[in-house]
Amino acid sequence: MAVKSDAWGSRVGLILAMAGNAVGLGNFLRFPVQAVQNGGGAFIIPYLICFLIMGIPLLFIEWSSGRFGGKFGNHSTPYILDSMVKGRLLKYIGVFGIFTNIAVAAYYCYIESWTMSYVYHSLIGTFDGMSQANVAAFFGDYVDIGHSTTGIPYEGVIFYVICLIINTYILSKGLRGIEKVAKIGMPLLILFGAILAIKGLTLGTSGASEIFPDANAWDGLNFLWTPQYSSLLDLKVWMAAAGQIFFTLSVGMGTVHCYSSYLAEKDDVALNAVSAGFMNEFVEVVLGSLIVIPIAAGYLGLDWVIQNAGFGMAFQTMPYLFQQWGSLIAVFAGVLWFGLLFFAGITSSLAMGTPWIGFMRDEFGWNQNKGAWSFGLIALILGLPTVIFFQEGVFDEYDYWAGTVSLVLFAMLETILFSWIFGMEKGWPAITNGADIKVPTIYKYIIKYVTPLMLIIIFMGSVFKPLDNDWSGNMNNLISGKTWVLDNGSIIKTITHAGIKEQIAVATDSALITQLEDKIFYLNFARLMLLGLFVFISSLVYAAFQKRRREGRATL
């Protein structure tokens, strides 16, 4: 007998939880970097257009698909999709909606644990008196499993395990636990962000120095917000903008489907989807653009920011900049900044556990507690290699396949399925029934034609695009400030390690050749882990299908 389904306590809680799912580390770390690396104001116009013609349609699709599947008692993508179309194979597209969340949570919680550690180090004054180089080196020491910045052996593993335990405990309390965290975490996140943003807005030229006499926070803001219409003809900028939409809205993962599957059949999805989407955009475009770049430009100058902007600025530069405000304020600013990142991270990582829990409850009768702790255990087993072998590229490989390729592939497939197989004659009512707003009719055609075409172009371009010489992986691309990883090379050549093999072929240093060969070994190890997870989930979906067929519930 199936375990009783969970439910949301309030609409506000649902919207905050959905917004929290979308608002993550990428809003504050990835968005400003992408904007800087793609011409500042040149990036904003394509980004906003992509939000309207790709982001909003995907939110409509996922919210309505989830509510549609939920009325049949399905709370995870395999059987949400199965309830929408007949056929034995299409449910396996939904495997991505469980696989991606577990795989991403496995390494995402590691970044989340960094924020916990940096809150601790900010409180005890670790960064007090450190030079910028020392702050940057501190991060390198932290991710090196052999070093300890606290005196605790293997501290990176310990913070990671603590972070996973916190996530798992909250998940064990069900949607009410997630809702409570969202109601506390989202307002605090916005409050912390607003305080730091005000500092960024008022810094002006007060941070200029002999080394950086032209430092001016307003230069950073002007650079980000001065439109450049020539960008509308730059495909690279459009690719980066589309990539950011995936990262920022958490579409193509299955979490939105899962959350919305707990809605009643007549509950609104249109206004809820738009509200959660625009709340995410407010946090990203307004708060995300007013913190890192203006503060960095206010002390180091715009030229330095353009040359050095990267994901790692949050950990390798910001603690140093906070020290310029005095020791006491630096502690306060560090807690605000890394506390903000922690709340952004945990509201997203909590969402990643819900598809697995919903699937195991629906199909095998597991209760919330068993589902949550099993999720935590699988994430721990899968994630420990990303912590221990971080510098060997395991983290990067997970991020490439689970955090990038899988998202785009699933979003493309679900959009085609919704628009052309389920069909807009059923899909449009699924979006508009019970809607508290009038959805513009043009979205009926955008969802059917424009959004699928954009996703097909993005995916096919990533499959066949020639590989460049970079082999550092997705997270290293973010840390070094490079563009979206699917811009960098074809998926086909990435699978074959073409970039690394080219380096081996021309290398003369035996030590470098050994290092590159070891790199291939660790990348293959990461892929085997991910493949094993995908096969495991697929086998569970098949077992669930056989169980449903025996019970007379299978969709054939």
N, C-alpha and C positions, 0 to 999 in steps of 0.2 A: 504493500500500500504506500502511495507517494506521501512524502512529508508535506505538511501544510506550507503553502507558498508564503513568502515574505511580502511586505507591503511598505510603501512610503507613508510617513506620518503626516506630511503636509506638502502643498505645492511649492512653498518657499524652500523647504528642505530639498525637494527634488531638483529644483532649478539650481540651487547652490551646489548640490552634489554633482549635477551635470556640468556646471561651470567649473567646479573644482577638478572634475575629470579632465576637462580641456585645459584649464590653467595649470601649467606645469613649469618645469625648469626652463623649457624652451621659450616661454614668454619673456623671461628676464635675461636669459643667457644667449639664446639662439637668434631671436628676432633682431635685437640691435646689431649683432654681428653681421647677420645677413643683409641688413639695411646698409651698413657701412661698406661691406664688401661688394655690394651691387649698386653703388653710386648714391647712397643716401636717399634724397628725394626721388631719384630715378627708380628706386625700388617700390616706393609707396603706391604709385598709381597701379602698376601691374598686380601688386599684392592685394589692394582693395577690390580690383576687378575680379581676381581669382576667388576672393572671399565670396563675392556675390554670385558668380556663375559656377563655382565648383564647391566652395565650402558650405553655403546655405543649402544647395540641392542635396549634398551628401547628408547634411543634418536632417533634412526632411525625409530622405530615404531611410535613414537608420532609425529615426524616432518612429516613423510610421510602420516600418517593418517589425520593430520590436513590439509595438502595441498590438499589431496584427497577430504575431506569433503568440503573444501573451494570452490572448483570449482562448487559445487552445491549450494553455498550460505549459507553454514552452518558454524557457528563460535563458537560452543560449543559442548561438547562431546556427549550429548544425540543424536543429529542429525548428528554429524560427524560419529558416529558409525552406526546410522540408514542408512546413505548413503552408507555404506560399505557392509551391509548384509541385507537380507530381513527377516522380522519377526517383530511382534509387541513388543516382550519382550526385545530384546537386547538393544533397546534405553534406557531402564531403568538402564542398567549397567552404561551408561553415566551420570546418576544422580550423581554418585560419583564425577565426574569432576566439578560439580558446588557446591555440598554440601561440599566437602573437602575444597575448597578454601574459602568459606564464614566462615565455622567453624574455620579453621586455622587462617584466617585474624582476627577473633574476639579476639583471645588471643595473636596472634603473634604481633599485634600492641601494646599490653600492654608491651611486652618486648622492642619493638621499642621505646615506650615512656620512658622506663627506660634510654635508651641511651641519649634521649633529656634532661632528668632531670640531668643526670650525666655530660653532657657538661656544663649545667648551673652551677652546683656545682663546677666543675673544674675551671670555669672562675672566680667565686667569692671566690675561695680559701677555700671552706668548709672543704676539707680534710687536709689542712695545719696543721701539728703538731699532727694529729691523729695517734694513735697506730694501729697496724694491727687489734687488737680486736675491736677497736672503728669503724674502717672502715667496718668491717664485721657486727657489730651491726647496723650501719647506714642503711645498706641494709634491715635488718630485720624491722627497724622502717619505712622505705619507703613503704614496701609492706603491712604494717599494716595500714589499712584504718583509724584507730583512731589517728595515729601520723601524725605530719607535720614537715618536715625538712626545710621548707621555711617560715613557718608562714601562709601559705595559707591553709584554711580548705579543706580537701579531695583532697590534691594536686595530689595524684595518679590518681584519676578520671579526674582531670582537664588536666594533661599532656596526659592522654589517649585520651580524647575527642579532644584535639588539634591535636594529632597525626592522629586520624581518619579523621579530617577535612582536614588536609594537603593531605592525601592520596586521599580522595574523590575529592577534588578540582582538583588535577592533573589528576585523572581519567576522570573528566568531560571534559577535553581538548582532549580526545581521544588518539590514538596511538602516535600522534605527541608529546603530553605532556609526555607520558611515554618515548618516544625516547629521548626527550630533557633531561629528568632527567638522563637517562642511559648514555648519552654522557657526562654529567657533573659529575654524581656520580661515575661511574666506574673508570675513570682516577683519580679522587680525592681519591677514596678508595685505588687504587693501590699505589698512591703516598704516602698517609698517612701510608699504610702498609709497604712500602719500607723504609721509614724513621725510623719507629719503629724496623723493621727487622734488619737494619744496626746497631742500638743500641744493639739489642740482639746478633748480630754477634761479636761486638767489646767489649762487656762487660767483657768477660773473667773472671778473678778472682778478679776484682776490687771491687766487691760488697761483698766480704767475710768479716765477722765480728767475734767478740769474741764468739757470740752465734752460728754463722754458719761459722766456720773457713774453712770448705771444700766447700763452695759455689763456683760454677764454671759454667758459662753459657755453656761452651763447653761440660760439662757432659750431659746437657739436649739434645744438638744436637747429640752427639754420641749415646745416648740412643735411640733417635728417628730414627736414620739412620744406625744403625748397624743391618744388616739382620740376622734373626734367622730362619733357614730353618725348624727347628722342628715345627714351627707354622703351616706348611702346613698340619699337621696331627691333628690339634686342631680344632674341630668343633665349639667351643665357639668363637674362633678368627674369623672364617669364617662368623659366624652369625653376629658378631659385624661389620665386614668389609662390608657385604652385607647391613646391616642396615644403615651404614654411606653413602652408595651410594644413597639410597633413599633420605636421608636428604639433601645430598649435590647437587644432580642434579635436585631436584624438579620434579622427574618423579612420575607417578602415581597420579598426581593431576589434570591434565587437562589444565594447563596453557600453556604447550608446544603446545598442539593441537590447542589451541585458537590462540596463536601468529602466528603459521605457517599457519593457515587457511586463513590468509590475503595475502599469497603469490600467485603469478600467477601460472598457471598449469605447465609452463616450467621453473619456478625458481628452482634453486638448493636447495635440502634439505640435501644431504649427507655431503658436505663440511661445510655447515652452522651448521649442528648438531655436527660434529666433532670439528669445531672451537669453538663453544660455550662450548662444553664439556671440551675441553682441556684448555680453558681460565679459566673455573671454577677450574680445577685441579691445574693449576698454582697458582691461588690465595690460594687454600686450602693447597696443599702439600708444596709449597715453602713459601709463606707469612704466612700462618696459623701455620706452624711449627716453624717459626723463631721469634715469638713474645712472646706469653704467657709462654711457657715452658722454653726457654733459659733465659728470664728475671727473671722468678721466681726461676729457678735453680741458677742463678747468684747471688741472694741475700739470698735465703733460703735453697739452697742445693737440690741435686737430690732426696735424701731420703724423704725430706719434700714434694716435688712435687709428688712423687709416692704415698705417703700416703694421700695427700690432694687434688690431682687434681680433679677438678669438674667444671661444667658449671659456678658455682658462683664465680670462681676465677676472672673472668672479672670484677665483681662489688665488690667483697668482699676482693680482694687482690691487684689487679693492682693499684688502687689509692694510696695505701700505698707504693707500690714499686716505683711509680713515685716520691713520696716525697723524696726519697733517692737521687734524681738528683738535689735537690734544689727547692725552692718555685717557681721561675719563670719558670724553665724548666718543673716543674711538671704541671703547668697550660697548657703549650704548649703540653706536652705529653698526658694529659688528654683529651684535645680537639681533638688531632689527633686520639687517641684510641676510644673514644666514638663517635666521628664524623665518623670514619671508620665504626663502628658498625651500626650507624644510616643509612649511605648510603647502607651498605650491607642489612639492614633490609627493607628499603623503596623500593629498586629496586625489592625485592621479594614480598612485600605486594601489590605493585601496580599490579603485574601480577595476583594476586589472585582475583582482581575485574573484570578482563576482561571476564572470561567465563559467569558470570551472565549478564554483559552488552551486550555481543554478543548474548546470548540466548534471552533476552527480546527484543532486536532490531530485530532479525530475525523472532521471532514468534509472537510478539505482537506490533511491529512497534514503540517501545519506542526510543526516541532519546538518544544521548550520555549523556546529562545532567541528564535526568530523570533516566536513568539506573545507573549512577554513584552515585547519591545522595540516590537512593533507596538501593543500595548496602551498602553505609555508614550507613544508618538507620538500616538495618537488622543486620549488624555487630555490631553496637552500642547496640542494644537490646540484642543480643546474648552474647556480650562481657562484658557488665557491671557486670554480676555475677562473671566473672573470676577475675575482679578487686576487687569487694566488698568482695567476699568470697574466695579470693586467698588462705588464710591459712586454709580454710576448704576443699580444694582439688578440687574445681570446675575447676580451671585452669588445674590441672593435668589430670582430667578425659577427658576434651576436647582434650588435647594433646595425650592421649592414643588412644581414639577412632578415632578422626579426623586426628591427625597428625602422627599416626603410623599404626593402623590396617587398616584404610580406604585406605591408600596409597598402602600397600602391596596387599590387596584384589583387588583393581582396576587394579594395574599393572599386577597381575596374570591373571585376566579375560581378559584384553585388549590384552595381549600377546597371550593367547590361541585363542582369537577371530581373531587376525591378522594372526597368523601363520597357523591355522587349519580350520577356518570357512571362513574368507576372502580368505585365502590360499596364499602360497608363490608364486604360479604362477602369481598371481596379485600383491602380496605384494612386491616381489623383483623389478618389474618394477616401482612400486610406490616409492621405495627408490632410484632407480638408474636413472630414467628418468630425464634428465636435469642436472645430477650430474656433478660437476666440478672436481671431483676426481674419480678414479676407486675404487669402493668399493670391497675389497677382497671377492672372491666368498665364502670363508669359512663362512662368516657371514650369508649367506643364510641358512646354516645348524645350526649355533649357534642359530640364531633367532628361527628356527623351533623346535629344540630339546633341546639345552642346557639351554637357558634362561627360557623357560617355566618350565623345570624340576627343576631348581634352585628355582624359585618362588613358585612352588608347595611345595617343601620341606620346605622352610622357613615358608610358611603359615600353612601347616599342622603341622609342629613342634610347632608352636605357639598356635595352637588350643588344642593340647593334652599334651603339656609339663607339668609335675607336678609343682604345685605352690610352691614357697618358702615362707618364712615368711614375705617378704616385702610387705607392703600395702601403701607405701608412694606416689605412682603415678610416672608418667614418668618424669615430670619436677624436682621433688625432687630427682629422680634417677640421673638426669643429674647434679644437683647441688652438690649432694654428691659424684659424680664421678662413679656411678655404670654403668653397661653395658647397651646395647640396651634393651628397656623395654620388647620386645617380647622374650628375653632370660629369663625373670624372672618368668614367669608362664603362664599357659594355659589361653586362651581367655575364655573357658567355665567356669573355676573356678573364673575368674575375674568377669564375668557376675553375678555369684551367691554370690559375696563378700565372697568367701570361706576363704580367708586369714584373713579378719576382724572378721568373725564369729568364727574362731578358737581362735583368741585372746580373744574374749568375753567369750568363753566357759571356758578358763583357768584363766581369770582375777578375782581377789578378791577385787580390789579397785573399789568402786561404782562410783567414779569420772571418772576413766579410762573407765569403762563400758559405762557411759553416753557419754563420748567423742567419743568412737568407734561407738555407735549407732547414734550419730549426724553425724559422718563421713558417714555412710551408707545413711542417709537422704540426705546429700548434693550431694553425688555421684549419687543417684537416680534422684535428681533434675537436675543435669547436663545431665544425659542420656535422660531425658524427653525433655530437651531443644534441644538436638541434634536430637533425634527421630522426634520431631515436625518439625525441619528444613528439615529433609530428606523427610518426608511425604509431606510437603508444596511444595518442589521442584518437587517431583514425581507427585503431582497433577497438577502442571503447565506443566510438560512434557505431561501428559495425555490430558490436555486442548489444548495444542499446536497440539497434534496428531489429536484431533477431529476437530480442525480448519483446519489443513492441509487436512483432509479427505473431509471436506465440499468444500474445494477449489480444490480438485482433485490432491493434491500434496503428499499425504501420501504414504509411502513405506509399502506395506503389505506383 
